[in-house]
Amino acid sequence: MNNTSTPTIYISDFALVNALGSNRDDIKNNMLLGTQTGLKIRTDLLNDGELYVGEVSDSLPVLNQQATHFHTRNNQLAQMALAQLASEVADLKVHFSANRIGVIVGTSTSGIFEGEEAVKVRNQSGEFPSSYDYRMQEMFNLAEFISDELDVAGPAFTISTACSSSAKAFVTAKELIHAGIIDAAIVGGVDSLCGMTVNGFTALDSTTEGLCQPSSINRDGINLGEAAALCILRKDKGQIKLLGCGESSDAHHMSAPHPEGEGAKVAMQQAVHSAGFTVNDVDYINLHGTATKKNDAMEAIAVHDLFGETMPCSSVKGMIGHTLGAAGATEIGLCWLMLQAGSQGFIPHCWDGEKDDSLPEIALTQVGQQSTSVINNCLSNSFAFGGNNVSILIGK
C-alpha cells in the first residue's frame, strides 16, 4: 500500500536518448529484444587501444544559443531529449509559474570532451580555439542550459556524485516539492563519452575489451556509454508515481563497494519502506549491474538477502553500457517504459549466460520473459564511488 502522509509525486513524461535509440518507441522495442548493436568499438577514446562503448549514433541537433559555453555534445544530447518533452513542458507552464519549476539534473562529464579537444589544439598551436570556453566543462553548465532553453526560473543545480548523480536528482527534486519550494521539476541526467572517463576507468582495471557480462563468471569490467534521460516530476497529475527513495553512504572505500552490500541494502530498504511497501510488494529490480567483479558480487548478496532468489531482476548495461552520471535517470526511464499500460514483459538481462556459482542465487530475466501478472512497480539501483548508494521505487 502507498504512503499517503506526503503529497504524491508523478513522473508525467520521460525522454530518453541512448545506445538503444533516440526515441521512446525504438528504445522500448530494442530494450525488450535485448539489442546490443548500440555497443560499438571506438579507437579514438583510449590513449592506447580500443574498446566497446554505448554510443548515440543518430545525428544530434544544432544548438541555437548564442552563448559559446553551451555548445557541447552533452547539451546536444540534452536538447534531443528536451524535444521529446516539449508538450509536457508547455503544459507545466500553463499550470505553474516559471519560478516554481526547478531543474535538478546529474552529470559526471558535462563538456569535458570539448575541453579535451581544446587542449589538443592548444598543444599544437599554443592557443585555445576561439570556440572553447572553460565554462563548457563546469558541472552547472547542464542545469543552466536546460533552464535557459526552457525559460524556467526555479532552483537549478547539477548533482555530480559519479554513478548515482541522476538518481540523487530524483531524491532532491522530491524533497524540494515536498518542502513547498517548487511545484514541478525537470529531472534527470546527461553524460557524453570522453577520453577522461574511458582512460580513467581503464586505469582502474574496470573496463573490458569485449562486451560487458553482468553477473557472469566471465565478467571483467564495464562498457562505458553516453545518454540523456530527462523527465517531468509534478504533484498534480500523471500515470506513473515516484513511490519511494532510499540513500546511504557507507564510505567503505573510494572506488569499491562494501563487500557485503551493506550500503546497498540500506538504500533499497529505505526506498521500499518510504513507499509504505514491504519487499514482497516489489515486482522487479533494475540492478546497478556493472559487470565488475566486486559490484556484481555485493549486489547479488544484497538482493538475495532482502528479496530472496525469486525476485525478477536484470542489468541494462549489457545493452547501453554504463552511462555514469546519466545511469540512474536512464535506468529509471527504462523502468518507466516497462511500466506502460498492460506491460508484462521484463527488461532482459543481457550476458553470456555463464553463471557464477560463487554468487548467491538471484532471478535474472531472459529475453522475451513475461510476468505472470501486470508489472506495477520497479526498484532501480544506482551505486557510486565512495559508497554513495541510491535506490528509487516507481510504480503505477
N, C-alpha and C positions, 0 to 999 in steps of 0.2 A: 504494500500500500504506500501511497505517496505522502510525503511530509507536507502538511498544509500550514505549518507555522510561519512560513515565509512566502512571499509572492512567487507565483510560478513564473519561470523564465522560459521563453520559447526560442528555438532555433528555427526561424521562419524561412530562411533560404540559405543555400550553401553553394559556393562557387569553387571549382577545383580545376587545377591545371597541373599535370604531372606526366610521368613517362607512359601512363595508360591512355592519355589523350588530353584534349584541351576543352572538352565539354562534358557535361554530366552523363549524357546517354552513352557516348563512346567509352567513358571511364567505367561506368557501371557494367556494360556488356563485357569489356575486356577484363575487368576485375573478376567477374563470375566465371569467366573462361580460364582464369589463371594465366593470362597472357604475359609473356616475359620479353616480347620483342622490343620494348622500350629500354631495356638494358643493353647498352651499346659500348663497343670498345672505343676508347679515346687514347690517342697517342700524345696529346699536347698538354695534358694536365700534370702528369708526373714529371719530375725533373729527369728521371731516368726510367724508361719503361712505359708500359701500357696497362690499362685495366678497364673493367666494365663499370659504367656509371648509368644511373637512371636519368635520361636526358629528355627534355622537352624539345621535340624536333620540329614542331609547327612554327611557322613564321610569327614573330612577335610584333605587337602593334608599335607604330611610331608614336613617340611621346610628343605632345604639343606644347608642354610647359616651356616657358622662356628660361626658367631658372636652370642653369647648367648642372647644378648638383643633383637634379632629379633624373638625369639621363643615364640610367643604369639598367643592366639586364634584370636586376632584382625588381625594379619598378616596372619594367615592361611585363614581367610575369604577373605582378600585382595588377597592372592595368588590364591584362587579359582576363583575370578573374573578376575584376570590378565590373567589366562589361556584362557579365552574367547576372550581376546584382542590380542592374540599373532600375528596373521597375520596382523592386522592393525598397531600394534607397529612396526613390521618388515618393513611395507611399509613406516611408518613415517621416519624410519632411512635411507631409500633409498633417501627420498626427502629432509630431513633436517639434519643438523649436530646435534650431541648429545647435544652440549651446547646451542642449540636453542629449545630444547624440555624440557618444565617445568613439575613439579609435584606439583599440588595445590590441597590439599585434606582437609577434615574436619573430626574431631572425637571429642568425649567428654569422651571416656573411655580409649582409647589406650590399654595398657596392665595392667589395674588396677586389673583385675581378677587374674592375676599371682601374683600381689603384695599382694592381699588378701590371696591367698593360702600360700604364703611365710610367711606371718605374723602368720598364724595358726601353721606352722612348728616351727617358732621361739618361739612362746608361749609355745610349748610342749617341745622343745629340748634346747632352749636357743640360737640357732643359725639359721640364714637363710640357706635354702638349697643351695647347690653349683650351682644348675641350675638357681638360681634367680640373676637377675641384675637389679639394680634400674632403669636403662635406659629403661627397658621394658615399664614403665608407663609414660615416657615422651611423650608429645604430638607430638614432632617432629619425634618420632620413626616411625610412619606410612609413612610419606613422605620420610624419609631416607631409609626405607625398600624398597619402590617401586622404588626409584631412583637406589638403589643398584641392585635390582632384574632385572630391565630393562636396566641397564647400560646406563643411560642418565645423562647428566651433567648440565642441565639448572637450573634455580632457583627452589628451592624445599622448601616448607614450609607447615605446618599444621595450619589450622584455627580452633579455638575452641571457638565458640560463642553459645554453647548449641545447641538448636534445629534448628538453622539457619546455622550451621557451613558449611555443604557441599553445601548449596545453595549459600553462600557467596563465596565459591571456584570458582563457575562459574563467578561471577562478577569480582573477582580478575584476573582470567585467561583471561577473555575478555579484561580487562584493560591492561594487560601485552602484549597481542597480538597486540592490537591497538596502544600501545606505541612503538612497534617495538622491544621490549626486547626479545620476543620469537616468534616462528612461529607456535608452537603447544604445547599442554599440555595434560597430563593425569590428569583428574579432577574427583572429586567425594568425597566419604566419606565411612568410615567403623566404625562401633561400635559393640561391643560384650557385651553380658549380664554379669553383675557382681553385687555383693551384694551392692556396694555403691549406684548405681543409683536406684535399686529396693527399698532399705531401705530409701534412701533419699526422693524419690517421695512419698513413703508411709507415711513418717513423715510429709510431706506437705499435707496429705489427698488428694493426687492427683491420687492414683491408685484405681482400682476397684477390687473386689473379683471375679467377673464374667467376661464375655466378654464385652468389651467396647461398648458403644452405642452412636456414634457420632450424635449430633443434636436431640437426643431423650429427651422426658420429663424425662426419667428414667436415663439419663446419670449421672454417679457419679465418673468418673475417667478413667485413661488410662490403657492400657496393654502395658508394655514395650516390646521392640523387639530388635533383632540384625540383621545386614545386611551389605553387601558390595555392593557398587554401584560405578563403575568406567567407565569413558568414554574417548573418544578422541575428543578434540577440535582442529580444524585445519582451516587454512584460504584458503585452495586450493580446497577441494572437499568434497562432502557428500550430502545426500538427505534431512536431517533434519537440520534446521538452529537454532542457538541461536539468536532469534529475538530481545529480549529486556530484560533489567534487571532493577529492582527497589529496593531501600533500604531506610529504615528510622530507626530512633532510638528515639522513643517517650519518653523513660525513665519514663513512668508513675509510675511503681512500679517494684521492683526487681523480683517478681515472678508472677505478674498478668498483663494482658494486659490492655490497655486503654479501658474503658468500652464501648465507642462509636466506637472503632476501628479506631481511627484517624491515628495511625501509619500504620495500615494495608492498609487503603485507599491510603495513600501516596505511599507506596511501589507498590501497584497494578497500580496506575495511572502512576507512573514513568515507569514501565515495558511496559505498553501499549503505552504510548506516545513516549518512546525511540525507539520503533519499527516503528513509523510512523502510528500506528493504532489508531482507536477510540474504545470505549468499545463495539460498535456494531460489530466490526470485530473479536472479540474473540469467539471461538467455544465451549470452555469447561473450567471449572476451577477445578483444584485439590485443595480441601480445606486442610488447616492445620488440621482441624477437629479432635482435640484430644479427644473429649468426656468428657472434663471437663466443668463445668457449665459456667465459665467466658469466656473461649476461644471460645466455640461454639456460645455463645450469641453475642460477639463482632464481630465475623467473619460473622455471618448472617446479622448483621446490615451493616457491610462494603460492603459485596457483594450486598445486596439489594439496598443500596444507590447508588452504582456505576453502577450496571448491571441490576437492576430490578429483577423481580421474575420469569423470564422465562429462565435465563441462566443455562444450564445443569451443575451440579456440584456434587462432591462426595468426601468423605474421604476414603482413602485406609486403615486407621488404624484399621478398624474392621476386616481386613484380615491379616495384617502383624504386628500389634502393632505399637507403636511409637518408631522408631529406632534412635531417638535423633540426635547425630551428623551425622548420615548417612541418616536421614529422607529426607532432601532436595534433595540430589542426587538420592536417591531411588525413590522418587515420580516423579521427573523429568524423570527418566528412565522408569517408568511405563507409563508415558505420551508418551515418545518416542516410546514405544512398541505399544501404541494405535494408533499412527500416521502412522504406517506402511501401505504400499501401499493399497489403496482402503478401509481402515477401516471405518466402520460406527457404530461400537459397542462401546458404552461408558463404561468406568470403572464404575462398580456399587457401590452404597453406601450401605454398609452392616450395618444394625442396626435392631432394633426390630419393626420399623415402627410406633412407638408411637410418634406422632408429639407433639412438644412443642409449644402450641398456643401463648406463650409469645414472641416467636422469629418471626422476620419478615419472610415473605414467600420467600423461595428460592427453586429452582427446583432440588431436589435431584434425582439422577438417580436410576434406578432399574436394577436388573439382567436381561440381555437379551435386554435391551433397545437399540434401534438403532436410529441413527441420520437420519434425512430426506435427508441429503446430506453427502458427504465425510467430515470427520473431518480433517481440515487443520492445526489447531493450538491449543495449550493448554497453559493456565496460571496456574502456580503451586506456592502455597503459603507456606512459612515457617516462623513461628513466634516464637521468643525465649524469654528467661528470659531478663529482663531489657528493654523490648520494642524493641528488635533487630529484625526488620522485613525485609524479603526478598521475592520478587516475581520474577519469571523467566517465560518468554514467549518463547516457542519454536514452530516451525512450518515448514511446507514444503516449 
